[in-house]
Amino acid sequence: MNSLGIFLTLTVFYVFSKIYEKKKAFYLNPVLLSIVTIALILQGFKIEYSLYMESARILSFLLGPAVVSLAIPLYKQRMIIKKYAKEISIGVALGGLTAILSAFYIAKALGGDEAVLLSIAPKSVTTAIAIGVSEKIGGIPALTAVLVILTGILGNAIGVEILDMARIRDRVARGLAMGISSHGLGTARIILNDELSGAVSGLGMALNGIFTSLVLPYLIRFLK
């Protein structure tokens, strides 16, 4: 059972990746289908989630080096990124605010209570940052974690398709949009299509995390 999580995760993801290669439809997104399938397998075979996570610990550990490795394309594309530094800075500020305000007011319009509103506001940054921000502003960290993951899955599944439908062709703009809106999973998707977009997405993800952690605790006072 020690290798259960590794075997299950890699096998399921490999199968769905091969299916996605044959027919690249958003509903066949391997990340989304892998998560759903593994959840169903754990539920069906009555396997404790803690056991699965413990056996897949090495994969969780590798997430750290994977994120750090985004610095490689960022370094390789540093001249282009430096050229668009102003546009990227403005994009992070506007995109970060849009991510916060759109989530907050949509949830409010749907009747969400204060705890839900505070929990959903930081959903577009990475889990570690979002949980800390949520706790600081009075949200529910566990709910925030779920919303962050769902945001990433959605961005990974249909983010690129939405950019294509909107006819956004600029590589810097595409990367920035994915990084700000759907953090790590969005970055993982777009870097497969274009290294420059992936580099900008990784940068946007990092900068938006910093921006949100600094701005949201003060902004939320005006939103309540």
Summary of the structure (lengths in Angstrom):
residues: 224
radius of gyration: 18.0
end to end distance: 47.9
largest distance: 53.7
contacts: 732
relative contact order: 0.12
helix: 83%
strand: 0%
